[in-house]
Amino acid sequence: MTKTSAYFLNIQQTSSESPRSYVQRFYEESVEIPNSNKQVTIATFTNGLVGGVFNTEVHRKYPQILRELWLKVDKGIQNEDLNCMKRE
């Protein structure tokens, strides 16, 4: 069975899942979807995020292309890692 962009709607971040884990899981699923619609990918990724600082940062100036999304995600994960290191 071939997956389509609509499959992305099934991918949600769990409340106990780190942004890094969600991104990795989303990416692993996305490579199995040939010719995915880029706007659907952006919308489903951002809508799958749980509320919080990471979600807010990604939604600030909503990304229009995948490159913008992944740059924001990378920066957000780096900030999360930095905050975790500060707490330790």
N, C-alpha and C positions, 0 to 999 in steps of 0.2 A: 504494500500500500504506500503510495507516494504522499508525503506530507505537503500541505500548502501553507501559504502565509497565515491562513486562519488558525492553524495549529498553535501559533504563537499565543493565542488567547488562553491556552491552557497553562502557560508558564507564568507563575506568580512567585514572588519572593515570600518566603515564610517569615513569620515574626522573629524566629530564632536564627535566621540565615543572614550571614554577613553579606554586604554588597558585593564583595569579591566572589563569594561562592555563587551568588545569584547570577552575576555576570558570566562566570565560567559555565554554569549550567545552561544559561540562555544561549551562549555562543555555541556550546556543544550541540544543542538542539537546532540552532539556526543553520549550521553547515549541512544538515540533513534535508534542508528545504531548498530545492533548486529554483532559481529565478524568483526569489522572494521579493515582494513589493517593499521597497525601501521605506516608504511612509508608514506602511503597516508595521514594519519592524520597529521603527522609532516609537510609534504610538503604543504598541503592545509592550515594548520594553519599559517605557516610562509608566504606563498604567499598571504594570505588574509590580512596581516598587512599593514597599510598605512606607508609611508615613515616617518622616524624620528629616534630619538635616541633609542626608544624602539625596533623598527624593526632592527636597526643596531646591537644592543646588542644581540638580539636573533639569528641573522644570523652569528655573530662572532663565529667561531668554531661551525659550523652547528651541531645541535643535531642529534645523530644517533638512540637514543631510546627515547620513550615517557618520561621516568623519567628525562632524561637530559633536554628535552624541558620544562617540567613543572617546574623544578628547575630554569632554566633560566628565565622563565616567572615570577615566584614568586619573584625572585631577582629584575627583571626589574620593577615589580609593586611596590615593596618596595621602590626602588629608585625614581620612579615617585611620590609616596606619600611623600617621604622626600623632594623632590624638591618643591612640592606644599606647604608644610608646611614652607619651607624657604622663599617662595615668599610672604607668608601672613604676 
